[in-house]
Each structure stands twice: as structure tokens, then as C-alpha cells.
Amino acid sequence: QVQLVESGGGLVQPGGFLRLSCAASGSIFGINTMRWYRQAPGKEREPVATITSGGTPSYADSVKGRFTISRDNAKNTMYLQMNSLKPDDTAVYYCYAHIFSRSDSSNYYWGQGTQVTVSS
């Protein structure tokens, strides 16, 4: 079964940095678009960054210039480097990916999320 697992979250002070990872596992043939979402308490989940299969990134306006999305196709993994963190960045961060696999052929998957807390 295909799974996405996020890691790297934690507590950091404003202005600090974190790097999140999202590792896909299972009988995977390939991964198309991958995205990072985040969800703060009481709010809807919102997209943060997207990276295409060719490596082209795009970002929400709120994180442009501070976050960098990347991927390592050989490891079926993507990353989110978060710099100059603000309290408003506090949320659970989720991995989302379009994956081709033996079990499902083509499907979309969510990770379980990793908590990022920015506080002094």
C-alpha cells in the first residue's frame, strides 16, 4: 500500500528555520505533482507549495522568498525548507502527491501531517 510520511516538524522561535521531509513508500512506479499543505486550528487546509514532476516550483504568496520546495525522485521524497519562520506559519503540515503504483495505477495521497510551531 502506498504511504506518505512527513517528518521534521517541531518547535522553533520566530526567525528560525526547519526542513520538512515527505517520503513515499509502496510499489511506486513514479510520482507526478507533489504539494505541501498546512492547516492551522479552526482553519481550512491550504496549499503552501507545489513542485511538478519536472521540478518546477510554485508558492503561496505568504511563503514566497522564505520557503523552498524540492524533490529527490530517486528517493521518492520531497522537502520543504522553511526559513524566517513566523508565528502565522504555525500549523500541521501535510504532504500530498499524485502517485502511480501497482496497487492503484493512479491516485492521490495524503500524509499524516507533522506539527510546526513557531513561538517565542
MOFENLIN-V836440 format. One record per residue. N is the residue number from 1. OMEGA is omega in degrees with one decimal (* if undefined). D_CENTER is the distance of its C-alpha to the mean C-alpha in whole Angstrom. Layout:
N,OMEGA,D_CENTER
N,OMEGA,D_CENTER
//
This chain:
1,179.4,20
2,176.2,16
3,170.5,14
4,-178.3,10
5,177.2,10
6,174.8,7
7,175.1,9
8,178.8,10
9,179.8,11
10,179.6,14
11,-179.5,17
12,177.6,18
13,174.9,20
14,-176.1,20
15,-179.3,20
16,-176.0,18
17,174.6,15
18,171.1,12
19,177.6,10
20,175.9,7
21,174.9,7
22,-178.3,6
23,177.0,10
24,179.0,11
25,-177.7,15
26,179.6,18
27,-172.0,21
28,173.4,18
29,-179.4,20
30,180.0,17
31,179.2,14
32,-178.7,14
33,173.7,11
34,-177.5,8
35,167.2,6
36,171.9,3
37,171.8,6
38,-179.6,8
39,175.0,12
40,-179.4,15
41,178.6,18
42,-179.0,20
43,177.4,18
44,175.3,16
45,-177.0,12
46,177.7,11
47,-179.4,9
48,-176.9,8
49,-179.0,7
50,173.9,8
51,-178.7,10
52,177.9,13
53,177.9,15
54,176.3,17
55,178.7,14
56,-178.1,15
57,169.3,12
58,-171.4,12
59,167.9,12
60,-178.1,13
61,-175.8,16
62,-176.8,15
63,-179.8,13
64,-179.2,15
65,-178.6,16
66,-178.1,14
67,176.1,11
68,177.2,10
69,178.3,8
70,179.4,10
71,175.0,10
72,-174.6,13
73,179.0,15
74,180.0,17
75,-176.1,15
76,-173.9,13
77,169.4,10
78,-174.4,7
79,171.5,6
80,175.1,6
81,-176.2,10
82,179.1,11
83,178.6,14
84,-174.3,17
85,-179.5,15
86,175.6,17
87,179.1,18
88,175.9,17
89,-180.0,13
90,-177.0,14
91,165.5,12
92,-178.6,10
93,-175.2,6
94,172.3,5
95,179.3,4
96,-175.7,7
97,170.8,9
98,-170.1,13
99,172.0,15
100,-176.5,18
101,179.3,20
102,-175.4,23
103,-172.7,23
104,-177.0,22
105,178.2,22
106,-178.8,20
107,178.6,17
108,-172.7,14
109,173.6,12
110,168.2,10
111,-176.8,9
112,178.4,11
113,174.7,9
114,-173.9,9
115,172.2,12
116,179.4,12
117,179.4,15
118,-173.9,17
119,174.6,21
120,*,24
//
